[in-house]
Amino acid sequence: MSVSAAARVEPRRHAKYDRLIVAAQALPKLRVAVAHPCDDVSLAAAVEAAALGLIEPILVGPPAKIRAAAAATGLDISGFRQVEAAHSHDAAAKAVALVRCGEADALMKGSLHTDELMSAVVARDTGLRTARRISHCFIMDVPSHPDPLIITDAAINIAPTLEDKAHIVQNAIDLAHALSFPEARVAILSAMETVNPSVPSTIEAAALCKMADRGQITGGIVDGPLALDNAIDLGSAAIKHIKSPVAGRANVLVVPDLEAGNMLAKSLTFLAEADAAGIVLGARVPIILTSRADTKTTRLASCAVAALLAEAQRAAAKAVEV
């Protein structure tokens, strides 16, 4: 085994994620429908999160496959509710149905493709759509960086339109508040910090900033276009003479498209030893996306993020009722 592979096997403890997990443990257990947890990694993620008091998993999938995965890794699942499903597509549909009927407060991806789960989520008549565009956020714990970083969207929207990006930004701001960020400082990233008609992402960045000025995006400080260096490094921002409450201090990074976001997140993971907890927003409930490559800490942090987000959504709903 290579040194880098060994480093990924042993989960690294990060103070930023530890704080999220502790905060989530103070909340009631989140009822989570786990779609098709039929391998050791996805099933262990649910069992580990339950053991820490983060979630109350409902295992949805073929019973024989779930039992086989549990037996192969010595996991005790006797205390968890199970819902029988014929296969992965059926598991996704039944997990979504549990949310729709109020028996689950969140979804968690098991050993099925993300597309299978999201197809059930966005189904027009039976899914979990809202007026908001569905988007994905990575909550990055970068050991060398003082603050957690939200990167969006690196997993769902391939080439988002300006309208899509407005939703993506708002989703990320809402997440930052749910995670108790002191303030959401949003950098709309491009390859440069000036508006250039030849670079469409700079035009969209300027439009998003004006939308924030006009109250179409709320709850955060939005600035852009900003290159990555002057978004997160005060020295780089000073050299470019950029005066902004976001430049050099951004904690939310909005990328131009999925390819840029994917490369940014994976660069931090494999070159800066960062971990990347993942959550999908914009549906009726939080959706936990985990990967086989995730460390145990990352999987637990993803569950903690979902619990904190669900609590914030409940609080917002109660405020509207009042």
SVG drawing of the C-alpha trace seen along z (x, -y; Angstrom):
<svg xmlns="http://www.w3.org/2000/svg" viewBox="-48 -49 52 62">
<polyline fill="none" stroke="black" stroke-width="0.4" points="0.0,0.0 1.3,-3.5 1.8,-6.1 -1.0,-8.2 -3.4,-5.2 -2.5,-4.5 -3.2,-8.0 -6.7,-7.7 -7.4,-4.5 -6.6,-6.0 -9.2,-8.7 -7.7,-12.0 -9.3,-13.9 -10.1,-17.5 -11.2,-20.1 -13.6,-21.7 -15.5,-18.5 -15.3,-17.5 -17.2,-20.8 -19.9,-19.9 -20.3,-16.4 -20.5,-17.7 -23.2,-20.3 -25.2,-17.7 -25.1,-15.3 -27.0,-17.8 -30.0,-17.5 -32.6,-14.8 -31.5,-11.9 -32.2,-12.6 -34.5,-9.9 -32.6,-9.0 -33.8,-6.7 -30.7,-5.0 -31.2,-3.9 -29.7,-0.5 -27.0,-0.2 -25.7,3.1 -22.0,2.8 -19.6,2.6 -18.9,-1.2 -22.4,-2.5 -23.8,-0.3 -20.9,-1.1 -21.5,-4.8 -25.1,-4.5 -24.2,-2.3 -21.3,-4.5 -23.5,-7.6 -26.2,-5.9 -23.7,-4.8 -22.6,-8.4 -26.2,-9.5 -26.4,-11.5 -29.0,-9.6 -31.7,-6.9 -31.2,-4.9 -34.0,-3.2 -32.3,-0.6 -34.1,-0.4 -33.0,2.3 -33.0,6.1 -32.9,7.7 -30.6,10.5 -28.0,8.1 -28.2,5.9 -27.8,8.9 -24.8,10.2 -23.1,6.8 -23.6,6.7 -22.3,10.2 -19.3,9.5 -18.2,6.7 -19.6,7.8 -22.1,5.0 -25.1,5.4 -28.2,4.0 -30.8,5.8 -32.0,2.6 -32.7,0.7 -35.9,0.6 -35.7,2.2 -37.8,1.6 -37.7,4.2 -36.9,3.1 -36.3,5.3 -33.3,3.5 -31.5,0.1 -34.1,-1.8 -36.8,-0.5 -34.8,-1.4 -34.4,-5.0 -38.1,-5.3 -39.1,-3.8 -36.6,-5.9 -38.1,-9.1 -41.6,-7.8 -40.6,-7.5 -39.8,-11.2 -43.0,-12.2 -45.1,-10.4 -43.2,-11.9 -41.4,-8.8 -37.9,-10.1 -36.3,-13.5 -33.4,-13.0 -32.0,-10.7 -28.7,-9.0 -27.0,-7.4 -26.1,-3.8 -24.4,-1.5 -26.2,-2.9 -25.3,-5.5 -26.0,-9.1 -28.1,-9.4 -30.4,-6.6 -31.1,-8.4 -31.4,-11.9 -33.8,-10.6 -36.2,-9.6 -35.6,-12.9 -36.5,-15.0 -39.4,-12.9 -42.1,-15.5 -45.1,-13.7 -43.4,-11.5 -40.1,-13.3 -39.0,-15.9 -38.8,-19.0 -39.2,-22.5 -39.1,-25.9 -35.4,-26.0 -32.9,-24.5 -31.2,-21.4 -27.5,-21.8 -24.6,-20.2 -22.1,-21.6 -18.8,-20.2 -17.9,-21.3 -14.1,-21.2 -12.0,-20.7 -8.5,-21.9 -5.9,-21.3 -3.8,-24.3 -6.8,-26.7 -8.3,-28.3 -11.9,-28.1 -14.1,-25.5 -14.9,-26.1 -18.1,-25.5 -17.6,-24.7 -20.6,-24.6 -21.6,-23.1 -19.2,-20.3 -21.6,-17.3 -25.1,-18.1 -25.3,-21.0 -23.0,-20.5 -23.2,-23.9 -25.6,-26.0 -27.3,-29.1 -27.3,-32.4 -30.8,-31.6 -29.4,-28.2 -26.4,-30.0 -28.6,-32.3 -30.3,-29.3 -26.9,-27.6 -25.6,-30.7 -28.7,-31.0 -28.5,-27.3 -24.9,-27.7 -25.7,-30.8 -28.5,-28.9 -26.1,-26.1 -23.5,-28.5 -26.1,-29.8 -27.2,-26.3 -23.5,-25.5 -23.3,-28.7 -20.7,-30.4 -20.3,-33.9 -21.2,-35.3 -21.5,-33.9 -18.7,-35.5 -19.4,-34.3 -16.8,-34.5 -18.0,-34.0 -15.0,-32.4 -13.5,-32.9 -10.0,-33.0 -9.7,-36.7 -11.0,-39.4 -12.1,-41.9 -15.2,-41.7 -14.2,-40.6 -16.8,-40.3 -14.8,-37.4 -15.1,-35.3 -18.8,-34.5 -18.2,-33.5 -17.1,-37.1 -20.3,-38.5 -22.4,-36.1 -20.4,-36.9 -21.1,-40.6 -24.8,-39.9 -25.0,-37.7 -23.4,-40.5 -26.1,-42.9 -28.8,-40.4 -27.5,-40.3 -27.5,-44.1 -31.2,-44.1 -32.2,-41.5 -32.7,-38.6 -30.0,-36.8 -30.1,-37.3 -28.2,-36.5 -24.6,-36.7 -22.0,-39.1 -21.4,-38.3 -18.5,-39.5 -17.0,-38.5 -15.5,-37.8 -12.6,-36.7 -9.8,-34.4 -9.2,-31.6 -6.0,-33.2 -7.6,-36.6 -10.7,-34.9 -9.0,-33.0 -5.7,-34.8 -5.5,-38.3 -2.0,-38.8 -3.0,-38.1 -6.1,-40.4 -3.8,-43.2 -1.4,-42.8 -4.3,-43.2 -5.6,-46.2 -9.0,-44.5 -11.0,-46.2 -13.8,-43.9 -15.2,-42.2 -15.0,-38.9 -11.6,-39.1 -9.1,-37.1 -11.7,-35.9 -14.2,-33.9 -15.8,-30.9 -18.2,-30.0 -16.7,-29.4 -19.1,-29.3 -17.4,-27.7 -18.3,-28.5 -19.3,-24.9 -19.1,-21.3 -15.8,-20.5 -14.1,-23.5 -15.7,-22.5 -14.7,-18.9 -11.1,-19.7 -11.0,-22.3 -12.4,-19.9 -10.3,-16.9 -7.1,-19.1 -7.7,-20.1 -8.4,-16.5 -5.4,-14.9 -2.9,-17.7 -3.8,-19.5 -5.0,-16.5 -8.5,-18.0 -11.7,-16.0 -14.9,-16.8 -18.3,-16.2 -21.1,-16.3 -24.7,-17.4 -27.4,-18.1 -29.7,-21.1 -32.8,-22.4 -35.0,-19.3 -37.6,-19.0 -35.0,-17.4 -31.2,-17.2 -29.6,-14.4 -26.3,-12.9 -23.9,-11.9 -21.0,-9.7 -18.3,-8.1 -16.3,-4.8 -13.2,-7.0 -14.5,-9.0 -12.8,-8.6 -14.9,-7.7 -14.6,-11.3 -15.9,-12.6 -18.9,-10.2 -19.8,-11.2 -19.4,-14.9 -21.8,-14.6 -24.4,-13.1 -23.7,-15.9 -24.2,-18.5 -27.5,-17.0 -28.7,-17.0 -27.8,-20.7 -29.4,-21.7 -32.6,-19.8 -32.7,-21.6 -32.3,-25.0 -35.0,-24.1 -37.4,-23.2 -36.7,-26.4 -37.3,-28.4 -40.6,-26.6 -41.8,-27.3 -40.8,-31.0 -43.0,-31.2 -45.9,-29.6 -45.7,-32.2"/>
</svg>
